[in-house]
Amino acid sequence: MPRTDMTHTSTPRRWFPYLLLVVSAASWGANWAVARAALQEIAPFALVFWRLLFACAILFPFAARHLRDDLPVAVQHWGWISFFGIAGVAGFPMLGYLGLHYTTATNAALLNTSLPLFMVPMAWLVRGHTVLGRQLVGLALSLAGALAIVSAGEPSAIVSFAINPGDLLILLAVALWALYTVLLHHRPRMHSLSFLFFTLVAGLVFCAPFYAFEAFSGATVTVNARLVAAIAYLALFSSIVAYVCWNLAVPLVGPNVAGFFNPLVPVFGTLSAVLILGEQIHGYHLAGFVLVLGGVILTSRS
């Protein structure tokens, strides 16, 4: 059968990358509330380890036929595979779940809107992307919004450094994710499922020593239906569906445009936190979100 001429891209196909970004945001948004609930039964590094292990088991049957063909490429580019596995697949949730021990799922979700605050300077430094005046204003707004959230609307908390350490860990996780996204154009050329599986394995290997140390330090796991369901969600949606969609969309639209969709993460995350955990929304949450959203629009608008 002759191949269809795709020279003229149809409107649905043009919108497809943006749909992928929405699915990613929804999957990652609920991640914070689900993980916060699971952390009542399991320690942070153990949760990441089992999330990645489940994800490998779920993904393997679908990726198996591509893995043999792509293995030589993975071996050749093992350094980049390791980087993406450590920074994005393991490091981001490890810092994030550790932060959730000290802060709320609402804060974690809202602080993820600060992604352009890190991504735009990194894209300038690493990829030579031009930074415009309005983007600098946008970064200032994003910073003000992030500070409003981490200080709970009390500027004196910033001056006295009375900031929740969990919020700082979340911001560090976001910075690590920004680096992952900016460098995603270095992704080895292989099937997307192969790339995800190899990075999951790299992340699993990186996480294992932290999980072992945590276990030997006396951390316990309470196995019940709620925990199994939470890990299954995190493995399927947060570790597979979201990453496949993100990894496919970012090279098509660019990291700065992808960052524009990040405010959808706290929308889904906040709704999940209210529905699953019964968390409260405060005025400083809304003020911080509005400031960061304004910053995102300024920094990401073409």
C-alpha positions in Angstrom: 0.0 0.0 0.0 1.5 3.4 -0.9 2.4 5.8 1.9 0.0 8.7 2.5 1.5 12.0 1.6 1.9 13.9 4.8 3.4 17.0 3.2 0.4 19.1 4.2 -0.3 18.5 7.9 -3.9 18.3 8.8 -5.4 20.5 11.6 -5.9 17.5 13.9 -2.3 16.5 13.4 -1.1 20.0 14.2 -3.0 19.9 17.4 -1.8 16.4 18.4 1.3 17.5 20.3 -0.8 19.9 22.4 -3.2 17.1 23.2 -0.2 15.1 24.4 0.9 17.9 26.6 -2.6 18.1 28.2 -2.6 14.4 28.9 0.9 14.7 30.5 -0.3 17.6 32.7 -3.4 15.7 33.8 -1.4 12.5 34.6 1.3 14.5 36.5 -1.2 16.7 38.3 -3.0 13.9 40.0 0.4 12.4 40.8 1.0 14.7 43.8 -2.3 13.9 45.6 -2.0 10.1 44.9 1.7 10.1 46.1 0.8 12.2 49.2 -1.9 9.6 50.1 0.5 6.7 49.5 3.2 8.3 51.7 1.1 7.5 54.7 1.9 3.8 54.1 5.4 3.9 52.5 8.6 5.9 52.6 9.5 8.3 49.7 12.3 6.4 48.0 10.5 3.1 48.4 7.5 4.6 46.6 9.7 5.8 43.7 11.5 2.4 43.5 8.2 0.4 43.4 6.7 2.9 41.0 9.6 2.4 38.6 9.6 -1.3 39.0 5.9 -1.6 38.3 6.3 0.7 35.3 9.1 -1.5 33.8 6.9 -4.6 34.2 3.9 -2.8 32.6 5.9 -1.3 29.7 8.1 -4.3 28.9 5.5 -6.3 26.8 4.8 -3.3 24.7 8.4 -2.2 24.3 10.0 -5.7 23.9 9.9 -5.9 20.1 11.7 -2.6 19.9 14.3 -3.1 22.6 16.5 -5.6 20.7 16.8 -3.2 17.7 17.5 -0.2 19.9 19.8 -1.9 22.4 23.0 -1.0 20.4 21.9 2.7 20.3 21.3 2.6 24.0 24.7 1.1 24.7 26.3 3.7 22.4 24.5 6.6 24.2 24.5 5.1 27.7 25.6 8.5 29.1 22.5 10.3 27.9 20.3 7.4 28.8 21.7 7.5 32.3 21.3 11.3 32.6 17.6 11.2 31.5 16.9 8.2 33.8 18.6 9.9 36.8 17.4 13.5 36.3 13.9 13.0 35.0 12.7 9.5 35.8 14.2 9.0 39.2 15.6 12.3 40.6 12.5 14.4 40.0 10.0 12.1 41.9 12.6 11.3 44.6 13.0 15.0 45.4 9.3 15.6 44.9 8.1 12.8 47.2 10.7 13.6 49.8 9.3 17.2 49.7 5.7 15.9 50.1 6.7 14.6 53.6 6.9 18.3 54.7 4.4 20.1 52.5 1.0 19.6 51.0 0.0 18.2 47.6 -1.6 21.5 46.8 1.7 23.4 47.3 3.6 20.7 45.3 1.2 21.0 42.4 1.2 24.8 42.4 5.0 25.1 42.7 5.3 23.1 39.5 4.0 26.1 37.6 7.4 27.7 38.3 9.0 25.5 35.6 9.6 28.5 33.2 11.5 30.2 36.0 14.2 27.6 35.5 13.6 26.5 31.9 14.0 29.9 30.2 17.4 30.7 31.7 18.6 27.1 31.1 17.4 27.2 27.5 19.3 30.5 27.1 22.5 29.0 28.7 22.4 25.6 27.1 20.7 26.1 23.7 21.3 29.8 23.1 17.5 30.6 23.0 16.9 34.4 22.9 15.5 35.9 26.1 13.3 38.9 25.5 12.4 41.7 27.8 8.9 40.5 28.4 10.3 37.1 29.3 12.4 38.7 32.0 9.2 40.4 33.3 7.5 37.0 33.1 10.3 35.3 35.1 9.9 38.0 37.8 6.2 37.4 38.0 6.8 33.6 38.2 9.4 34.1 41.0 6.9 36.4 42.9 4.2 33.7 42.6 6.5 30.9 43.8 7.6 33.0 46.8 4.0 33.8 47.6 3.3 30.1 47.8 6.4 28.9 49.7 6.0 31.8 52.2 2.2 31.1 52.7 1.6 34.8 51.9 3.9 36.0 54.6 6.9 38.0 53.2 8.5 38.0 56.7 8.9 34.2 56.3 11.3 34.8 53.4 13.3 37.3 55.3 13.6 35.0 58.3 14.1 31.9 56.1 11.1 30.3 57.8 10.2 28.5 54.6 8.9 24.9 54.5 11.8 22.7 53.5 9.4 20.5 51.5 8.6 23.5 49.3 12.3 24.0 48.6 12.7 20.3 47.7 9.8 20.7 45.3 11.5 23.7 43.6 14.7 21.7 43.4 12.8 18.9 41.7 11.2 21.4 39.2 14.7 22.7 38.4 15.9 19.2 37.7 12.9 18.6 35.4 13.6 21.8 33.6 17.1 20.6 32.9 15.7 17.3 31.6 13.3 19.1 29.3 15.9 21.6 27.9 18.3 18.7 27.1 15.7 16.4 25.7 16.8 17.2 22.1 19.9 15.1 22.9 17.6 12.1 23.3 19.1 9.1 21.3 17.2 8.3 18.1 15.2 5.2 19.0 11.6 4.2 19.5 9.9 6.2 22.2 8.9 3.1 24.2 12.5 1.9 24.1 13.8 5.2 25.2 11.3 5.3 28.1 12.1 1.7 29.1 15.9 2.2 29.1 15.5 5.4 31.2 13.2 3.7 33.6 15.8 1.0 34.1 18.5 3.6 34.6 16.3 5.4 37.1 15.5 2.2 38.9 19.2 1.4 39.3 19.9 4.9 40.6 17.1 4.7 43.1 17.9 1.2 44.4 20.7 2.3 46.8 18.6 5.1 48.3 15.7 2.6 48.8 18.1 0.1 50.5 19.5 2.8 52.8 15.9 3.9 53.7 14.9 0.2 54.4 18.0 -0.4 56.6 17.3 2.8 58.5 14.0 1.3 59.7 11.4 2.6 57.2 8.4 0.3 56.9 5.8 -0.4 54.3 2.1 -1.1 55.1 0.8 -3.1 52.1 -2.9 -2.6 51.5 -5.3 -2.1 48.6 -4.9 1.7 48.7 -1.1 1.5 48.4 -1.2 -1.0 45.6 -3.8 1.1 43.7 -1.6 4.2 44.2 1.5 2.6 42.9 -0.4 1.2 39.9 -1.6 4.7 39.1 1.9 6.2 39.5 3.5 3.5 37.4 1.0 3.6 34.6 0.1 7.2 34.3 2.9 9.2 36.0 5.7 7.0 34.8 4.5 5.8 31.3 1.6 7.7 29.8 2.8 11.1 30.9 6.4 10.5 29.9 5.5 9.1 26.4 3.3 12.1 25.7 5.9 14.6 27.0 8.8 13.0 25.2 6.9 13.0 21.9 5.5 16.5 22.2 8.6 18.5 23.4 10.7 17.9 20.3 7.8 19.0 18.2 6.8 22.2 19.9 10.0 23.1 21.8 10.7 23.3 25.5 9.4 26.9 26.0 6.1 26.2 24.4 5.8 22.9 26.4 6.4 25.0 29.6 3.3 27.0 28.7 1.2 23.9 29.4 2.7 23.4 32.8 0.0 25.5 34.6 -2.4 22.7 33.8 -0.5 20.5 36.3 -1.7 22.5 39.3 -5.2 22.7 38.0 -5.5 18.9 37.9 -3.3 18.6 41.0 -5.3 21.0 43.1 -8.6 19.4 42.2 -7.1 16.0 43.0 -5.8 17.3 46.4 -9.2 18.6 47.3 -11.1 15.5 46.2 -8.6 12.8 47.4 -7.1 14.5 50.5 -9.6 17.2 51.4 -6.9 19.9 51.4 -7.9 23.5 51.7 -7.3 26.2 49.1 -6.1 29.5 50.6 -5.9 33.0 49.1 -2.1 32.9 48.8 -2.4 29.8 46.7 -4.7 31.6 44.2 -2.5 34.8 44.3 0.6 32.7 43.6 -1.0 30.8 40.8 -2.2 34.0 39.1 1.3 35.5 39.3 3.0 32.4 38.0 0.4 32.0 35.2 1.0 35.6 34.1 4.7 34.9 34.1 4.2 31.7 32.1 2.1 33.6 29.5 4.8 36.3 29.1 7.7 33.9 28.9 6.1 31.4 26.6 4.0 33.4 24.2 5.2 33.4 20.6 
